[in-house]
Amino acid sequence: MPAHRYRSLGVTDKEVALKVAKEFKREFEAEKAGVLLPKPLREAAHKALVEHLEESLADLKRRGKTGRRGKGLVQIRNRLQRLVNECGWNALNAITPDSFVR
């Protein structure tokens, strides 16, 4: 078994450990088969869109991609916030082609 498939279950009861391990294995195999999206993508889909926006803007700022005197970053923030507000999106899974149409 590859090392990435091992992880601490954080329990001491054998019965609980077997149940947690079985669930972990089921999820791992479903991801490998393409039935489930990887866990980070599933979690990101339900995360608030504003949080994604702020993280993205912080990353641009950290990398020095703020445009002239920071105006580019302000413009990106304003445009994306307006789009999110007017389309009524609150999470990534709310963004669909139909949600762009008024």
Secondary structure, DSSP 8 states (H G I E B T S, - for coil): --GGG--------HHHHHHHHHHHHHHHHHHHHTSS--HHHHHHHHSBHHHHHHHHHHHHHHTT---GGGHHHHHHHHHHHHHHHHHT--BGGG--GGGG--
